Amino acid sequence: MSPAWMLYGLERYLRRPGRKIIRWDYPQVFVDPARNVEKLSEALQNCKSPSIYLIGHSFGDWIARSAINDCKLPAIKKLISICPALAPVPFAKVFSPLFGWLIPELVVMKDPELISVPISSELSTQRTIIWARFEFIVSRPPGLEINHEVLGTHITSVFQPSLWRMVEEELASK
């Protein structure tokens, strides 16, 4: 739900000859999140690349997981999840009863079953999870295995070159 400009530094860092990067912006806030899943699914299906790697941050990771499950493309090789929303988000629990009608994303973020949607086991998409050491916005589910930890917060992590290097290493490991 954050603006795509927040990922501009990461995008610039990841630019390489022969690599096409699309910084997909969350098209609409305040609409049924399923519409945004549908838009990302369409974008993925229109992509002609034999290998697709997705990077999702926060609720965008939920959108990515849902789109991966929706389109079931074998070309989607990996999802790199940065501070993913995987368990009910504390502020969503508080504000959903008041503003859920206006911000439907809150309804998903407060529901344990909806927010925790995994990537389908039918797919061969690999997943890497990067967590922020000082994460206070999203909850870390008990027993969640993370692959990397960045010294920062939910928001500051995406601006850090150390996170950018972790993402590059994950893309290189294919």
Contacts in CASP RR format, 6 or more apart in sequence:
PFRMAT RR
TARGET T0000
AUTHOR 0000-0000-0000
METHOD contacts of the structure
MODEL  1
MSPAWMLYGLERYLRRPGRKIIRWDYPQVFVDPARNVEKLSEALQNCKSP
SIYLIGHSFGDWIARSAINDCKLPAIKKLISICPALAPVPFAKVFSPLFG
WLIPELVVMKDPELISVPISSELSTQRTIIWARFEFIVSRPPGLEINHEV
LGTHITSVFQPSLWRMVEEELASK
1 26 0 8 1.000
1 29 0 8 1.000
1 58 0 8 1.000
1 59 0 8 1.000
1 60 0 8 1.000
1 105 0 8 1.000
2 26 0 8 1.000
2 57 0 8 1.000
2 58 0 8 1.000
2 155 0 8 1.000
3 25 0 8 1.000
3 26 0 8 1.000
4 23 0 8 1.000
4 24 0 8 1.000
4 25 0 8 1.000
4 26 0 8 1.000
6 57 0 8 1.000
6 155 0 8 1.000
6 158 0 8 1.000
6 159 0 8 1.000
7 23 0 8 1.000
7 55 0 8 1.000
7 57 0 8 1.000
7 158 0 8 1.000
8 23 0 8 1.000
9 159 0 8 1.000
9 164 0 8 1.000
10 55 0 8 1.000
10 158 0 8 1.000
10 163 0 8 1.000
10 164 0 8 1.000
10 167 0 8 1.000
11 21 0 8 1.000
11 23 0 8 1.000
13 161 0 8 1.000
13 164 0 8 1.000
13 167 0 8 1.000
13 168 0 8 1.000
14 21 0 8 1.000
14 164 0 8 1.000
14 167 0 8 1.000
14 168 0 8 1.000
14 171 0 8 1.000
15 21 0 8 1.000
20 49 0 8 1.000
22 43 0 8 1.000
24 40 0 8 1.000
24 43 0 8 1.000
26 36 0 8 1.000
26 60 0 8 1.000
26 63 0 8 1.000
27 35 0 8 1.000
27 36 0 8 1.000
27 39 0 8 1.000
28 35 0 8 1.000
28 36 0 8 1.000
29 103 0 8 1.000
29 105 0 8 1.000
30 102 0 8 1.000
30 103 0 8 1.000
30 104 0 8 1.000
31 104 0 8 1.000
32 104 0 8 1.000
33 59 0 8 1.000
33 62 0 8 1.000
33 63 0 8 1.000
33 66 0 8 1.000
33 104 0 8 1.000
33 105 0 8 1.000
33 108 0 8 1.000
34 66 0 8 1.000
36 63 0 8 1.000
37 63 0 8 1.000
37 66 0 8 1.000
37 67 0 8 1.000
37 70 0 8 1.000
38 70 0 8 1.000
40 63 0 8 1.000
40 64 0 8 1.000
40 67 0 8 1.000
41 67 0 8 1.000
41 70 0 8 1.000
41 71 0 8 1.000
44 52 0 8 1.000
44 67 0 8 1.000
44 68 0 8 1.000
44 71 0 8 1.000
44 73 0 8 1.000
44 76 0 8 1.000
45 71 0 8 1.000
45 73 0 8 1.000
47 75 0 8 1.000
49 75 0 8 1.000
50 75 0 8 1.000
51 75 0 8 1.000
51 77 0 8 1.000
51 174 0 8 1.000
52 73 0 8 1.000
52 75 0 8 1.000
52 76 0 8 1.000
52 77 0 8 1.000
53 76 0 8 1.000
53 77 0 8 1.000
53 78 0 8 1.000
53 79 0 8 1.000
53 80 0 8 1.000
53 171 0 8 1.000
54 64 0 8 1.000
54 68 0 8 1.000
54 76 0 8 1.000
54 78 0 8 1.000
54 79 0 8 1.000
54 80 0 8 1.000
55 79 0 8 1.000
55 80 0 8 1.000
55 82 0 8 1.000
55 167 0 8 1.000
56 63 0 8 1.000
56 64 0 8 1.000
56 79 0 8 1.000
56 80 0 8 1.000
56 81 0 8 1.000
56 82 0 8 1.000
56 84 0 8 1.000
57 82 0 8 1.000
57 83 0 8 1.000
57 84 0 8 1.000
57 158 0 8 1.000
58 82 0 8 1.000
58 83 0 8 1.000
58 84 0 8 1.000
58 85 0 8 1.000
58 137 0 8 1.000
58 138 0 8 1.000
58 154 0 8 1.000
59 85 0 8 1.000
59 105 0 8 1.000
59 108 0 8 1.000
59 109 0 8 1.000
60 85 0 8 1.000
61 79 0 8 1.000
61 81 0 8 1.000
61 82 0 8 1.000
61 83 0 8 1.000
61 84 0 8 1.000
61 85 0 8 1.000
62 84 0 8 1.000
62 85 0 8 1.000
62 108 0 8 1.000
62 115 0 8 1.000
62 117 0 8 1.000
64 79 0 8 1.000
64 81 0 8 1.000
65 79 0 8 1.000
65 117 0 8 1.000
65 118 0 8 1.000
65 119 0 8 1.000
66 117 0 8 1.000
68 76 0 8 1.000
68 79 0 8 1.000
68 119 0 8 1.000
68 120 0 8 1.000
68 123 0 8 1.000
68 125 0 8 1.000
69 117 0 8 1.000
69 119 0 8 1.000
69 120 0 8 1.000
69 123 0 8 1.000
72 120 0 8 1.000
72 122 0 8 1.000
72 123 0 8 1.000
74 123 0 8 1.000
74 124 0 8 1.000
76 123 0 8 1.000
76 125 0 8 1.000
77 124 0 8 1.000
77 125 0 8 1.000
77 126 0 8 1.000
77 174 0 8 1.000
78 125 0 8 1.000
78 126 0 8 1.000
78 127 0 8 1.000
78 128 0 8 1.000
78 170 0 8 1.000
78 171 0 8 1.000
78 174 0 8 1.000
79 119 0 8 1.000
79 125 0 8 1.000
79 126 0 8 1.000
79 127 0 8 1.000
79 128 0 8 1.000
80 127 0 8 1.000
80 128 0 8 1.000
80 130 0 8 1.000
80 167 0 8 1.000
80 170 0 8 1.000
80 171 0 8 1.000
81 127 0 8 1.000
81 128 0 8 1.000
81 129 0 8 1.000
81 130 0 8 1.000
82 130 0 8 1.000
82 157 0 8 1.000
82 158 0 8 1.000
82 163 0 8 1.000
82 167 0 8 1.000
83 130 0 8 1.000
83 131 0 8 1.000
83 132 0 8 1.000
83 135 0 8 1.000
83 137 0 8 1.000
83 138 0 8 1.000
83 154 0 8 1.000
83 157 0 8 1.000
84 129 0 8 1.000
84 138 0 8 1.000
85 109 0 8 1.000
85 115 0 8 1.000
85 138 0 8 1.000
86 115 0 8 1.000
86 116 0 8 1.000
86 138 0 8 1.000
86 139 0 8 1.000
86 140 0 8 1.000
86 141 0 8 1.000
86 144 0 8 1.000
87 112 0 8 1.000
87 115 0 8 1.000
87 116 0 8 1.000
87 138 0 8 1.000
87 139 0 8 1.000
87 140 0 8 1.000
87 141 0 8 1.000
88 109 0 8 1.000
88 110 0 8 1.000
88 111 0 8 1.000
88 112 0 8 1.000
88 115 0 8 1.000
88 139 0 8 1.000
89 109 0 8 1.000
89 110 0 8 1.000
89 115 0 8 1.000
89 137 0 8 1.000
89 138 0 8 1.000
89 139 0 8 1.000
90 137 0 8 1.000
90 139 0 8 1.000
91 137 0 8 1.000
92 105 0 8 1.000
92 106 0 8 1.000
92 107 0 8 1.000
92 109 0 8 1.000
92 110 0 8 1.000
93 110 0 8 1.000
95 103 0 8 1.000
95 106 0 8 1.000
96 106 0 8 1.000
96 107 0 8 1.000
96 109 0 8 1.000
96 110 0 8 1.000
99 106 0 8 1.000
100 106 0 8 1.000
100 107 0 8 1.000
107 114 0 8 1.000
108 114 0 8 1.000
108 115 0 8 1.000
109 115 0 8 1.000
116 141 0 8 1.000
119 125 0 8 1.000
119 127 0 8 1.000
128 147 0 8 1.000
128 148 0 8 1.000
128 170 0 8 1.000
129 144 0 8 1.000
129 145 0 8 1.000
129 146 0 8 1.000
129 147 0 8 1.000
129 148 0 8 1.000
130 146 0 8 1.000
130 147 0 8 1.000
130 148 0 8 1.000
130 149 0 8 1.000
130 150 0 8 1.000
130 157 0 8 1.000
130 163 0 8 1.000
130 166 0 8 1.000
130 167 0 8 1.000
131 140 0 8 1.000
131 144 0 8 1.000
131 146 0 8 1.000
131 148 0 8 1.000
131 149 0 8 1.000
131 150 0 8 1.000
132 149 0 8 1.000
132 150 0 8 1.000
132 151 0 8 1.000
132 152 0 8 1.000
132 153 0 8 1.000
132 154 0 8 1.000
132 156 0 8 1.000
132 157 0 8 1.000
133 149 0 8 1.000
133 150 0 8 1.000
133 151 0 8 1.000
133 152 0 8 1.000
134 151 0 8 1.000
134 152 0 8 1.000
134 153 0 8 1.000
135 153 0 8 1.000
135 154 0 8 1.000
136 153 0 8 1.000
136 154 0 8 1.000
137 153 0 8 1.000
137 154 0 8 1.000
137 155 0 8 1.000
138 154 0 8 1.000
147 170 0 8 1.000
148 166 0 8 1.000
150 157 0 8 1.000
150 160 0 8 1.000
150 162 0 8 1.000
150 163 0 8 1.000
150 166 0 8 1.000
151 160 0 8 1.000
151 162 0 8 1.000
152 160 0 8 1.000
157 163 0 8 1.000
END
